[in-house]
Amino acid sequence: MTYTGTSRRAFLAHSLASAAGLLVGPALLRAAGEESRRPNVLFIITDDQKLDAFGFIRKKALTPNIDRLAAEGVYFSRGYVSSSVCTPSRYTCLTGQYASRAQSENFRRATTVEGQTSVQWNVDLLPNQLTLPKMLQQAGYVTGIAGKWHNGGGRSWRRPNKEVKRNADPADPETAAILQEGQEALHEHVKSCGFNYAAGVNLGNFGAHVCRELRVHNQDWITKGALDFIEQNRTRPFFLYMATSLMHGPSPLKSLNADPRLTHAGVLKEPLRVQPSRQSVSDRAKAAGISEKLAPATWLDDGIGAVLKRLDELGLTEDTLVVFLNDHGVEQGKGSCYEGGVRTPIIIRWPGRIRPGTSKALIQNIDFAPTILDACGVTPPAGMDLDGKTLMPLLTRKAEMLRDSLYFEIGYTRAVCTDRWKYLAFRIPPSKELTLEQRKEALARYAAQKKRREDKTIKNRPEEPLSHMGYPGGQNTERGNAIKRYAGVYYDRDQLFDLETDPGETKNLAADPAHAEQLAAMKALLTQHLQRVPGTFAELKAL
């Protein structure tokens, strides 16, 4: 990379200090003559990206741009989210709060008479809520979103689209006008949650789209929205939330081979040319010996690469803090507090400000908002509940660890982990111990919901045990994943794992007398964390 002007002075200061063994932070670089410019923030969140889809982790996918981020930034090998499905994970990223602090109607309705909350896909962001982008807006930043939303506003989008039939032709002028009206309504809702700009936005998962033909991914469309935002705001401090829909279902491979004009908002006049062609994706993956099913990971990577390239071309790379994560673990643990659901790759890059490397520190998505605010010099308002901590001490090598434990929540489970130990508590509230008739009704409602979305649903039996999310036999998300992978321990009330000797969490030590003291210590630790968040949790946090 070529350095000029103040960037070169900063680079030289960094090189000299590094040679002398000094820790280089923002203050030192500014003292060396760099302009006092607030950093841009590029927040990249991918969707259901399995570890096999990261080239630098398992060497099975072709992802040179994500690999570049990992090489040029700090890769956190013990990165976690606090809730392991899309909506609450994104909620936490955009607020710096545990999802159990949500105030949406859907979330309140799920709280039991005992006061126990149930974090699922019910934690919508509200227009009157203080979010990370709103705090940055108030500090003079321009904020933008391109990609998957999945945090509410569905009514605003579906209302104009209620007359669109599943088999409608999205290219029909009348249908196209209705779809566009719905997209504009979605953009207005998203903007009310803290964004000045919205383009290429997907409401959520494509299975819920009113038009069957538009249930496809279009990474190029999302990339175009991100590139346009950067171009329009190249001279202003900005925050861009780039949320890809890949690698979630429906089949990314089918979408890669679909009509490139199809988008969530309708049919484009012509294919976009903002990143390498889709045909080249397949060709490059094949030439590299990559499995065909992982070729879409390269499509995703191309989109990220196009945005990073534009930052390079505009001379903004050194002025841009990049945060990257997959929204949660997808190693057959989605929808659970097991490692396969809550552990996920996290990368943070800020050239000239933080030194590349790998950190084993325990960090979580609750930390992103405090970190970004800290880096941007923004003080959160008094009374704002930020559950995380700024990661700047880790990024500038002033500390190796920030905390000794993490807290997790999903459905009717809560968990904590330390560097070595994991404790998971599964508590079905008495009011949710359903009768056989209630179980049948619950399964009928779930099947009807899936039918409306034309999704296949598993055929559960009402007498099956209630899952961590409270469904007999488990939801689709749970049954083929956590219930299957963790079959030997899944329904245990108390679960204790030694992550050092049993990283797959297959052996529950909770009933082992030799670990009684450790179990008591972990229960006490969970109780401490529960005191910080709303809601009860059986005997561990009573009314």
N, C-alpha and C positions, 0 to 999 in steps of 0.2 A: 504494500500500500504506500502511496506517495503522500507525504505530509507537507502542508504549506501553511504559512502565516502562523496564527496563534496555535493551530493544531500541531504544527511542527514544534513550536516551543514547548507545548505540553508534552509531546512525545519525548523530547530531549530531557525534560525534567524527570519524566517517568523513568527513562533509561538510566540516567545518572543515579537517581535515588535507588533504583533496583540494584544497580551494580554495587552500591554501598550497603545493601542489605536493609534498606529502609522500607517501611510500609507506606504505600502511596495512596492517599485518599483524595477526595474532591478538593479539600481545602488547600492541599499542597499544590495541586495542579493549577488552581486559580491563582495561587500566590506566584506561580511561575509565569504568569502573564496571560493565561487563557481568559477569554471574555467571560463575564459573569452571565452566561446564558443558561437558562433553565433547560433541563434535558427534555427531549421528546420521549414518549413512552410507546413502545410497540408491544402489545400484549397478545401473544398467540396462544390460543387454546384449541387443541385438536380433539377429535371425538372418537372414543372407543378405539384408540390406536394401540393395538397389542404390542408387546415387546418385540415380537418378530418383525414388526413394521418399522423398527428403528435400526438402521444400518450399523450405527456405532455400538449398539448393544449386543445384538445377536448375529450380525453379519449375514442376515438372510434377505434383506431388502436393500434397494438402491435409493438412499436418501442423503446425497452429498451435502445438501444445504442445511438440513437438521444436524448432520454430522459436523458441519462447519461451525454451527452455533455452539455445539458441545465442546469443540476444540478451542474456540475463541472465548468461551465464557466459563462460568463455574457450573459444573454438573453436580447436582445433589443426588447422590445414590440412595439416600434415605429420605426422599421426598414423599409427602403424603397429602391426601385430601381428607377433610373431616367427614364427608358423606360421599358414598360411592355410587351415585347415579347422577345423570346430567344436571338436572335442575338445581338441587341443593349445592352441588359443587360450584356451579356458575354463580349462584347467589352469594356464596362465600367469597369468591374471587372479586366480585363487584361491590362488596360491602365491607370485607374484613371482619365479618361476623359469622358465628356459627349459625347454621340454617335454623336451629331451634329458636332463634330470636325473630323469626318471620312473623309478620302481622297480617298476612293475606287471609281472606275469608276461607279459602280451602284448607289452609293450615289450621286455623282456629277450629274448624269443624271436625278435624281429625283428632283433636285433643280429647282424651277420655274424661269421664266424670271424675276419675281419680286425679286428674290433672296431668296425666302422662302424655307427652307429645309424641307424634309419630312423623319423623322427617321422611318424606318420599318425594314425589314429583309435584308437591303441593305448595312450594315456597315461592310464590310469585313476588316479583319486585313491584312496588306501588309507586304511582306518580308523585306522591307527597313524601316519599322516603328519601333519606339522605344516603347517597351512594358515592362510591369512589369517583366516577366521572362528574357527579355534581360538585363534589368538593374541589375537583380540579377546575371545573368551569368557573367556580366562584373565585379561584385564584388566577384567572386569566387564561386558562388553557382552552383550546378548541378541542372538542371530543368527537370521536367518530366510531361507528360500528359497521363492520362488514361480515356477514356470515350468520351462523346459527344463534338464535336468541334463546328460546325455550324457558323464559322466565315470566310467562303471563302475557296477557293481551290477546288471547285467542278469540275472545268474543268480538273485539274490534275488527279482526281479520275475517272471521267467518260470517259476520252479519252481511256484508256485501256479497259474499260468495254462497249464500244459502240456496240460491237458485241454480247454481252450477251443478250439473249432473256428473256422476262419476265417469261416465263414458263420453263426456263432452269433448269437442274438438277445441283445444286451447287456442288454435289459430283463428277460429271463427271470430269475426269482429265484435259481436255482442258479448261473447264469453270473454274475449280478451279485455274488453272495457271493464267488465265486472271484476276480473282478476286484478287488474291494475288498481281499481278502486280499493279492493281489499288490501293490496300491498301498501298503498298510500296510508291507509288507516293503521296498518301495522307500524309503519315508519313513524307516524305521529305518536303512537303509544311508546315506542322505544325512545323517541326523543324526550318524552315526558319523564323518562327515568334517568336522564342526564346526558343525552347525546345531542350535539349540534347537527350531526350528519349521520345519515343512514343510507346504505346502498347494498344491494346484494344480500338482503336479510331474509333468512328462513325463519318461519315461526317456531318450528321445532322439528320433530322427526317427520319424515316424508310420508309415513304410513297414514298420517292424519290429513293429508292433502285432499281437498274436495275433488280434484281432478286426477283421475288414475294415471293419465299419461305424464303428469308432471311430478310423479313420485320418483325423481331421480336426483342425483348429485350433479352440481355444476361448479367445480372448483374454479374454473376460469372466471365465472360470474362474480364469485366472492373476491378473487384476486383483483379484478377490474375495479370493484368498489373500494378496495384498500389502496390501490395505486392512485386512483382519482383523488382520494382524500389527502394522501401525502402530497401530491402535486399541487393541490389547491391551497395547502397550508404549509408549504415548504419554508416560509419565512416566519412562522409563528410556532410557539411551543404547542405541541399537540399530544393527545392521547388517542391511540388507535387500538380498538378491541377487535382483533381479527380472529373470528371463531369459525373454524372449518367444520363442515358436516362429515367429512371423511375422518375415520374409517368406519363409521356407524353404518347399519343397514338402512335402506335396502342395498342389495349387492353392489358394492363399489365397482366391481368389474363390469357388471351390466351397464352401469352408468357411464363408465369410461368408453364403452362402445355404443352408447346411445346417441341420439341426435344432439349435437353440441349446442343447438339453439334453445333447448328446453331448460327453463328455470322455474323456481318457485313462483315467480310473478307472471309467468306466461312464456311466450315464444319470442325469441329475439329475431330481428330481421336477418341477421347473419351471424355466423360463429365469431366469437371473440378471439383475438390474437394477442394476448397479453402474456402468454407463457408458452413454452414449447408445445408443439401439437400433440394431440392425444395419440396419434399413430406413432409418433416418436417415443412416447412413453412405453408403449408395448415393445417397440423395436429395441430400445435401450435396455429394458428389463430382460428381454430374451437374450440379447447379446451378452449380458452380464451373468446369465445363468440363474436369473431370479424366477421363482415360482410365479406362474401366471396370476394366482390369486393375490400375490403381493405387489403386482404391478401398480395398482392404484396408490400405493404408498409413494411411488415415484411421482404420480400425478399431484398428490398433495404436496410433496416436497418441492415440485416445480413452482407451485403457487407461492410458497414461502420464499423460495429462491428469487422469484421475480420481485418481491417486495424488498428483500435484502439488497438486490442489485440496484433498485431505484434509490435506496438510501445511499448506496455507494456513489451513484452517478450524481446525486444532488449534494454530495459532500456532507451528508447528515449522519453518517455511521457513528462517528465518535460522539455526536451529540444525542444519540438515541439509546436509551436503556431498553433492552429487549428481555421480556419475560416469556418463557415458553413452558407449557405443560400439556400433557394429555389430561382430559377432564377427570379421569379416575382410572383405577386399575381394571383391566379386562382379562385377567388371567383366571377365569372361572370363579371370580369372587365378586363380580358386580352385584350391587344390592346387599352387601354384607360389610361387616367390620373386619373381615379377615384380610390378611396382607394382599391376597389376590384382588381385592376390591379397592383398598384405600391407598396402596402404595403405587406411585406413578413417577415417571421421569420428569424432572424439573431442571431447567437450564436458565441461567441469567447471564446476559452479556452486556458489557458497557466498556468498549475499547478505551484504553487510556485511563480508565477510572478503577477498574477491578482487574485483577490478574487471573488468567485462566487456571483451571485446575479442577480437581474433584474433591467434594466435601462429603463427609459421612455424618454431618450434623443432622439432627432431627428437625425438619422444617415441614410446614403445612401451608395449604392455600389460605389460611387465615392471615398469613404473614405478608401477602402480596400488597394489600392496600397500605399497611403501615410503611412498608419498604418504599413503595412508589411515592407516597406523600413525603417521606423523609428525603428521598433523592431529589424531589421537586421543590423542596423547601416550603412545604405546605403544612401548617399546623391544623390538625383536626379540631372542630369546634368543641368547646367544653361540654361534657355530658355525652359525647359520642362514644358508644361502646365498641371499641376495636379490640377484638379478642386475640389478635396476633401481635407479633413483635417485628420491628424493622430488622431486616437481614443485613443491613449495611455493615455491622461489625464483622460478620462472617465474610462478606464480599471484599472488604478491605483488609482482611486477615488480622483484625484487631482481636478476634475471638475465634475459638474453634468450635464452641458449642454455645447455644443460647438458652437451652432448656433441657431438662432431663426426662420429660414425658410429653406425650401427645394424647389428645382426647378424640374419640370418634362417636358418631351417632347415625343410626339409620333404623327406621321402623321401630321395633320393640327391643332393639339391642343398643347397648352402650359399651364402649371399650376404652382401654388405655394401653399405651405401650411405653416402655423405656427402651434403652439401647438393646437390652437383652430380653425383657419379659413382655408378654402380652396377656391381658385379662379381658375377657368378653363376658358380659352378663346379658342373658336373654330372659325377659320378663313379660309375659302376656298379662295385661291388667285383668282383674276379675270381670270387669264389664265387657271384655272382649273374648271371654271363654265361651264361644258360641255353641248354641244347641245344634243338633243335627239339622233342624229345619232352617235355622239362621245360616248355617254353613251352605246349604243348598241354595238359598237365596243369594248369598254372597258370590258363589260360583256362577250363578245364572247372570248376575249383573256384570261380572267380569267377562263372561263369554259374549254377552250382548255388546259390551264395549269393543271387544276385539272384532266382532262381526261388522260393526259400523265402520271400522277402519280396514275391513277386509284383511285382517291379520289372522293367521292360524293360531289357535289357542290350544294349549295342552288339555287333555281330558283328565282332570283331577277327580278324585273321589271325595265326597264331603267328609268321610270319616278319617281322612289323612290328617296328620298333625298340622297345626298352624305353623306357618313359616315365620321367619324373622320380620316379615312385613305384614303378618297376620292373615295370610290366605291359606286355606286347607290345601296342602300339597305344594304351595308356593306359586307365585306368579311366573310367567314365562322367563322373566329376568333371573329368577332365583332357581327354578327347577333344573334347568340344564347347566347351571353354573355352580353356585355355592353349595346347593343342596347335594349335588352330585360329587363335587370335588371334596367337600368336607363332610361326607356322609357319616363317618365314624364319630363325629363330635357335634354335628350341626344342631341337634335338638337339646344338647346338654344345657342345663340352667346356668351353671358356672363353668367357665373354660379358662384354663391357665396353660400357656405355652412358653417353652423355652426357645426363643427365636434363634439362639446361637446353635443349638443342637437339633432343632426341629423347625427350620424356616418354613416348611410347608404346613405347619400347624395341624399335624395329624394325630399327635398324642396329647390328650387332655390330662394334665397333671393335677387338676383341682381336687380330685378325690384321694390323691396320694398323701398319706400322713407325713412323708418326708418333706413335702412342700407346703404344709399347712401354714407355716410362718410367712412364706412368700405369697401365698394366696391372700392371707389377711392383709399384708402390706399393699398388695395391688388393689384389693377392695377399698381400702382406706384411701388410696390414691384416686380411684374413680370417684369416690364420694367427694373428695376435695374439688375435682373438676366439675362435678354436677352442681355444686353450690354456685358456680359462676353463670349457669345458664338457666333459662326458664323451665318450668315443668318439674313434676315429680318423677321418681323412678323407683317404684316398689319400696323395699325396706332400705335401699341405699340412699333415697332422698324422699322422705315422707312429707305429707302436708304439714 
